């Protein structure tokens, strides 16, 4: 059975910031490709929710994986409800540990 993927309400803002950052630096064609790479990485969670490195030192059950070259996707897995919750997505050296810590 597949897992459901949910997103913290601020993940949309994360992606918009990354789109703008990459678009202004490298062009919006590159930005669209980066967003497709993030979507591809996120789609894996439905079948492989336990990928990534556990980071209990930052947040209970937190996992983090690299994505789209310079990005990091941070998420938790609830096996009981079969749900992956994406907490934050960052790019280009952004402080993802602080971003995760700020979000409930």
N, C-alpha and C positions, 0 to 999 in steps of 0.2 A: 504494500500500500504506500502510495506517495505521501509526501509531507506537503502541507500548505505553507506558502511563504507570505508572511506579513511584513510590513515595514513600519518603523517608528515614523510618526508624522513629520519629523524633520529630515528624513532621508530624501524627500523630494527636493528640499532646499539644497542638500548636499550635492545632488546631481545637477541642479541648475547652476550652482557655483562652479562645479567642475566643467560643465559645458561652456560657461563663459570664460573661465581661465584658459582652457585649451583652445577655444575658438579664437580668443584675442591673441594668443601666442603663436599658434600653429595653423589657424584657419578652421572654419566650421566643418569642412569635410573631415578633417582629422578628428574633430570633436565628436561628430556623429559616429565615426568608427569606434572611438573610445566608449561611447554610450552602448553601442552594440556589444562590445566586449564585456562590459559590466552586465548587460542583460544575459549574455551567454553564461557568465560565471554564476549569476543568481539562479538561472534555470537549473543548474546542477543540484541545487539544494533540495529540490523535490525528490530526487532519487538517492542522493548522497549527502544527507544533512550533517554528517559527522566529519566532513572534511575540514581541513584547517588546523591551526594550532590552538590548543586550549590555553587561555590566559586568565586563569582563576585569580591571579595576582591583581588584576585590574577590575574584574567583575565576575561574580559567580557564573559559571558555565559559559563564559564568553569564549568565542572562537574568532579567529582572524585569518583571512586568506589574502594573498596578493591577487590583484586583478588589473587588467587593462594596462599592463606595463608598470606604471608608477602608483597604482591605486591599492587601497586596502578596504576590504569589506569586513565589518565586524558584526557578529550575530550570535544569537543563542538558539539552542534547540530544546524544545519541550517534547520529549518522547511520548508522554501521556496523551497530549492533544495532537501529536504528530504535526507540530508547527515549528517553523523556523522564523525567528523575528530578527530582521535586519535592524541593527541599532544605529549604525553610521557607515557612511562611505566617504573615504577621503582620497586625496590625490596629491602627488608631487611633494611629499614630505610634510604634509599637514599633520598636526598633532592629534592623531586619532585616539590616543589614550585619554587625553583630556576631554575630547568630544564625547566619548563613550561615558566617561565618569559624570558628565553634566546631564545625561539623559536618563530619565526613569523608565 
